[in-house]
Amino acid sequence: MTRINLIAPSLPSGRELLAAGRDLAQSCRLGASRYMRETGYPSEAAGKRAAAMERRVTQHAHIGFRNVERTLGAIAEVHEKCAAAGVTVDRFGITLDWSMGYPEAMRKSAPRGTGIVLTGPEDFVRITEASPAAAHFGDFMIGLPGALENTQAALRAGATSIGNLGQYFTFRLPHWDDEVATTVATVKALGLIAAQDAEILVHSNLDDGFAGLFLDMCCSLGMVIVEKYIIEELAGARLGHCYGHHFSDPLSRMAFHSALHQVTDTPGTMIFGNTVSYQSSPAGNYASLANYLLADIMALRRWPTGHAVNPVPVTENSRIPDIDEIIDAQTFASRLREHAPFHETLVEWPKVEAMADELVRNGRRFAGNVLKGLGDLGVDTTDAAQLLLAIRRMGPKRLEDLFGPGGVARDGGQRKPLVLAEWARELDETAKRWIVATKPGLAPVLPKGLKACVATSDVHEHGKYLVEKALSGLDIALVDGGVSVDADRLVAKAVESGADFIAISTYNGVALRFCREVMDQLASRNLKIPIVVGGRLNQVPDDSNSGLPVDVTADLQKLGCHPCTTLDDIVPVLSALGSKVATAATESGSNRRGTHHPI
């Protein structure tokens, strides 16, 4: 990896881009939102600092509807009904659609996901005026090609929390490969934010960025320090972090929170709900809700960082929660805040603090290694644009292998994590249990040299990680089909590598569309390769009146794909492949190179 690979010659100077953003601030100023008018705070950061001083734990509610009118109504109703019950919702987030990440002129023709699309600046204003709570525009704003247009609209509407920087590093919009344009838009937006009079929070969800993909939690904490350096020291803005989606263990949640408290004094945005643990019925999921919320509330009382807690409704793992379910979750969190002080004496705080200290110590090592290592490669580490693009292009695995604080394996491969990320530990254990239960029955029918091309339709990589771990445990060779990959590239990779089947992990409500594109690409090559697909198998129908995603499992089956709700669902496909390979070998008597055949 050299500077030529990391920095595009066409990339403008970061200083010039920040200056261009600051110039735009002469005509684009922060508007006065309802939150500002009714609370008297000049920004949400000011309100967060006041709450932290009082040791008051604030609450975040997330609205996931796809329709603007329904979203506006939900924000108002949740806030009003909660207030009437003595429950304060301090901030609202909305699930923006990934098509919002494209430049505005491209959005009408861009592929849609399951989120809401704001069609103009007036829609941003309607969101900030829907309630006296702070409006949070989290995803698909900063970090993508439409960053500058989105940031201007959000600022004029009075929004003072704009994200999601984490997505800059990991997210790739379908059919968009201009990383320079994405970087230019992002850095200009940062300059615009930095030039405002009020304290605007640049939001970064660590679970969406490289921090959520590192195997070592020390590197995840180190990424906080790297991002903070870029945004606060180089760009002159303020960076507020979110985390929590992948932390199930109370110890790791509280330790990471304590570590954050040590490395930044900028208020955090929210601690995201641990929805990964929602694997039961709604009644069972209340146990998971209590598990993560109690840890978060106690951590915030001990280390007041300004983060809001995020009580995710217990139905979230099966469908978009309705208004009453959002209110129930907020009420649950408010009541749990009253119980939390009585649990604090039961916590082994020295154990939490020891883990936090290790994260901070080695996180700082990682951050220092990254900046020094990139500098040694010729990257100007005082230039925000160069540093952002270089980190993005290097990717999480290479960053961790080159600069992580853990020891390098004897074979020169992956570093050994000092503090294994909880998501990786959980998925490793899941894969191991499945391999132990499955391999004895499959081993006799699986041929040697079976090959799988594994990919994702969007940015969410953990499903891909699990499938790769499970398949490699069956001695199936793996081909990396890519993350957020386009269908034509995935099929080309599978064909080029001689893959026997393609495994797709999908999440963002595009399962049917993406699989149809893959099947079309195979048909154009006159080939048949088995397709297994797992994850969130839903999509919003084109003729939908509700705007809600529906399950498309049956449609995927009709298409000729093999939907997988669990790893067990892949077993019949592997068995069939074993039979096909055995038959082909008998008939040809020659060495096999993939089992896909012309249609």
Secondary structure by P-SEA (a helix, b strand, c coil): cccccccccccccaaaaaaaaaaacccccccccaaaaaaccccaaaaaaaaaaacbbbbbbbbbcccaaaaaaaaaaaaaaaaaacccccccccccccccccccccccccccccbbbbccaaaaaaaaaccccccccccccccccaaaaaaaaaaaaccccccccccccccccccccaaaaaaaaaaaaaaaaaacccccccccccccccccccccaaaaaaaaaaaaaaccccccbbbbbbbccccccaaaaaaaaaaaaaccccccccccccccccccccccaaaaaaaaaaaaaaaaaaccccbbbbbcccccccccccaaaaaaaaaaaaaaaaaccccccccaaaaaaaaaaaaaaaaaaaaaaaaaaaaaaccccccaaaaaaaaaaacaaaaaaccccccccccccccccccccaaaaaaaaaaaaaaaacccccccccccccccbbbbcccccaaaaaaaaaaaaacbbbbcccccccaaaaaaaaaaacccbbbbbbcccaaaaaaaaaaaaaaaacbbbbbbbbcccbbbcccccccccccaaaaaaaacbbbbcccccaaaaaaaaaaaaaaaaaacccccccccccc
